[in-house]
Amino acid sequence: MMERRACLFPCIGLISLFTWAFPVLADEVHLANGDRLTGEIVRMEKGSLLLKTTYAGDVQLNWQEVVCITSDRELTFRLKNNEVWIGQASCPGSGRIQIASERIGESAEFSLDELNAINPSPPPSAVAYKGNVAGGGNVSRGNTDESSANVSAGFEARSKRHRLTLTGKYNYGETDSEITTRNALGRIKYDFFLKKSFYTYAHARFERDDFQDIKLRSMYGLGLGYQILDTERMGLFAEAGASYFNLDFFEARDKDYVAARESVSFNLDIIPKRIKFFHLHELYYSLDESKTYYLSSEQGFRLLLFRNFFAKFQVDFDYYSKPAPGKEKADISYIGSLGYEFEF
């Protein structure tokens, strides 16, 4: 027992010595109301300071309420003139900060108003990519012998002044071993932003539908667009221009003409990052043939299931005012699918 006690007291003393010699590092934030908060300064951007604490978790502070900060470790400070300092911070007075940089062996004093960011996030990539793939179908055997399948994909590359969009889809169905649905669509569009919201575009669209007697419907065009909204929760743009419209039929007489084109796209997160509504339509109105126009639209809802996987219900509506002889003007498709979205 005495041996244990003889060992215990030196151990406690040794631990106390190390605690005194190597104190726990912590940053300190002084507020205008007199409070002092300790923890780890994670970053300060856009007027908000994030402090990580052991007693209250992550704490968001209004930078306007901060009058002084100190740090026992190096932080990265970016000034409003884009000058960058890396060093420890001390408090020479209210509303002031002293930054000591061991790397260059210098220190400097600044006003807190001169700071633009602390530990700023890395700049976004010059080009952002996002896309999705989806597919669905059904098989019935017995009294009903039918099957169907659908696949779709979309991809977008976006920089400050450029946007490239690629989309495609394919639908197939058969009943009693007889094909009842077979159509495909592909789109490519390039946008060049003249200003933040105004852009010019060039596009091409290709379609095939065996049951509309369409071997190939192709459109090529140029025009102007306006990005009305472009936020994480909502997107809206409108476009207008001219297109060359070409129709190759299996049996009917082929035709081509110049058409005026207008398009609107709208996306809304009804529940952020959970349920999204989407709509896109394109209208082509012939400038050569009276009362000849083609409307194509797709709209629906996308529900995030888990991680990047989603379920989608979509309604496609196509209307051509002068179809091939014996064919209907309107086509409606109801499509359900499961998919995966990505972004990098």
N, C-alpha and C positions, 0 to 999 in steps of 0.2 A: 504493500500500500504506500509506504514511504517512498519507494522507488518511483511509483507512478506520479506521486505529487512532485517529486524532485524533477521529473521530466516535464510535467505539465506547466510549471511556472516559467521555465526558460522558453518553452514553445510559445506561450502567450506573449511573452516579452518579445520574441523574435517576430511574431506576426504583427504586433503593435509597431515595432521598429520599421518593418516594411511598409505598413500603412502610412506611417508618418513620412518616411523617406520617399514613397511613391504614391502620392495622393491620387484619388480617382479624378480623372480629367472630366471637366464639364464646361460647357459654354454658359454664359449668363446673359439674360435679356432684361434691361431696365425699362419699365413702362412709365408713361407720363403720370399715372395715378400713384406712383411710388412702389408698385409691386416689382419684385425681382423673381424671375423664373430661371431655373437651371435645367439643363438638359443638353441635347445635341442639336445644333442648328443644322437642319437638313438643307434648306434653300430659302431664298427670298426672290420672288418674281411677281410682277404685275401687282405690286402693292400689298402682297401677303407673305408673311414669314411663317415657315413651318418649323416647329420646335418639337423634337422627339424627347419625351420625358419618361421616367420610370414610374411616376406616380399618377399620370393622367393620360398616358399614351401620346398620340400625335395631337399637338395643339396648333391651331391656325390663329395667327395674330395679325391685326391690322398694322401695317408698317408705319402708318401715320401716328400710332400710339407708342412706338418705340423711340426712346430718347438716347439709348446707349446699349452697346453690346460688347462683350469680351469673349475671347476664345483661347483655349489652351492648346489648340491644334491649328494647322494651316487650313484656311478657307480661301476660296477663289472669289474675288470681288471684281465686278464689272461696273465701271463708272458710266454715266450717261454720255460721256464723250467717247465711249467704246474702249477706253484705256482699261487694262486688266492688271490687277495686283493679286499676288498669292502670298499669304502670310497670316500671322496671328493678329487678332484685334484686341485693342485695349481702349479704355474710355478716358480720354483727356478732359471731358466735360459734357454737359448735357447737349445733345444734338450733334456731337462730334464723334469721330472715330479715328484711332491711330492704327495704322497697318504697318507691322514690322515684317519685312521679307528677309529671311535668312539666305535665300537664293541669290539675291543681288546685294545683300548687305546694306539695305537702305530701309528707311521708314518714312512715312508721310502721313500727314493729318488731313482729313477731309470732313466736310459736312455730310450728315446722313442724307441730306437732300440730293447730294451728288451721286449717290449709289443707285445703280439701275438694277443690279441683281447680285445675289450671293449664291455661290455654287449653281450657276445657271444650268438649265437643262441643255443637252447638246442640241445644236440646230437641227431642224428637220431635214430629212433627205431631200436632195434637189428634185427627185422624182419619187412620187408615191404610187404604189401599185395596189390594186384590189380586184377581186373577182369572185366568182362563185360557179359551182357546177351542181346540177340537180338532175334527178331522174325519178321516174315512177312507172307504174303499170299494173296490170291485173291479168289473171289467167282463170278462166272458168271452163270446167269440163263436166260432161254429163248431159242433162237435158239442155243446157246451154253450152255451146262450144265456141268460146271467143277469147281473144287475148288482145292486149294493147300495151304499148310502151311509149314513153316520151323521155327525151333527154334535152337539156339546155345548158348553156354556158355563157358566161359574160366576163369580160376583162376590161380594166381601165388603167391607163398609165397617165398620171397628171403631174405636171410641173407648173411653175408660175404662169407661163405663157402658152403651154401646149397641153392638149388633152387628146388621147387616142382611145377610142372605144371600139371593142369587138364584141359582137353577140351572135349567137346561133342557137337553133333549136330544130328538133326533128320529132315528128309524131307518126306512129304506125299502129294500125289495128286490123284485125281480121276476125271474121265470123264464119263458122263452118268451113274453115280452110280457105275462105275467099277474102281477099284483101278489101277492106272497107275504108281505110284511112292511110294515106301516105303523103306527107308534105314536109317541106323543109324550108328554112329561112336562114339567111346570113346577112349581117350588117357590118360595115366598117365606116367609121366617121373620125375625121381629124378636125380639131378646133384649134385655132390660133387666136389668143386673146390680145386684142389691140389695147384694151384697158382692163381694169379689174373685172368689169362685168360684160363689156362688149367683145364679141369675137366673130371671126369669119369661120366658115366651115366648108369642108368638102366631104361628100358622103357617097357611098355606093350600097345598094341593097339588092339582094338576089333571092328569088322565091321559086319554088316548084310545088305544084299540087296536081297530082294525077286526076283527082276527082273534080277539079275545076277546068280540066283540059289544058292546064298551064304547064308547058314544058319548061319555060323559063320566063319569069317576069323580072326585069332588071331596071334599076333606076340609078342615075348618076347625076349629081348636082352640086351647086355652090350656093352659098347664101350667107346671111348674117344672123347672129344669135345674141340673146341677152340673158345673162345669168342673174335672175331676179333674186334668188336666195341660194346660199350655199353654206349651210351650217351642219353640225353633226346630227341635228335632229330633223332638218328640213332642207329639201332641195327643189328648186323650181327654175326651169328655163323655157324660153320660147324662141322659135326659129322661123325664118321665112327666106325663101329663095326660089330658084328655078332648077328644074331637073329634066333630063332626057328620060323619057318613059318608053320602054320597049317590051312588047308582049309577043312571045313565041308560043303558039298553041300546038297541040298534038294534031288536031283535025281542023279547027277553025282557021280563018285567015289571020295571018300575023298583022300586027299594027305597031306603030310607033309615033310619038308626038312629043312636043315640048309641054311641060306642065309646071304650073306654079305649085310650090310646096310650102306647107306650114306644119310645124310640129310643136308639141308641148309635152314636157316631162315633169312629173310631180312626185316627190317622195316625202313621206311623213312618218316619223316614229311616233305612233299613237301612245305607246308605252316605251320610253327610251330603252333601247337595246333589248327589247322584248317583242313587240308587235309593230310591224311596219306596213304601211299602205303604199302601193306604188301604182303609177299610171303613166302610160306613154302612148301617144297617138301621132300618126303621120297622115296628112291629107294631100293628095295630088289632084290638081284640077287642070284638065287639058286646056291649053291655049289655042288648040287647033280644032278640036271637036266640041261642039256645044253640048252642055249637060253631061259631059263625060268626066267622072271623077272616081278616085279610089281612096277609101278610108281604111286604115289598119290601126287597131288599138289593142293594147294588153293592159290589164289592171288586175289587182288582187292584193292578197295579204301574205306576209311572211312572218312566221312565228319562230323565234329562237327557242330551241329545245334544250340544248346544253352545249357549253363551249361554243364551237363555231358551226354546229349542226342546226339545221332549220327545217321546218315544214312549210310548204308553199301551196296556196290555192289560187289559181289564176283563171281569168276568163279572157279569151281572145275573140275579138270581133273584127271581121273583115267584110267590107261592102264595096262591090264594083258595079257601077251603074250600067255597064254594057258588057255582060259576061258572054262567054261562048254560047252558041245556040243550045237550048235545052238545059242550061245550067242556072242555078239560083244566084241571085245577086248577093245574098248575105250568107255568111258562114259564122257559126258560133262554136267555140270549143271550151269545155270545162276541164281544167287540168289540175291534178294534184300530184305533188312530188315531194321528195326529201332531198336535201342538199347540204352542201358544205361551202362556207365562205371563208376567204382568206384576205389578209391585208399585210403589206410590208413596205 
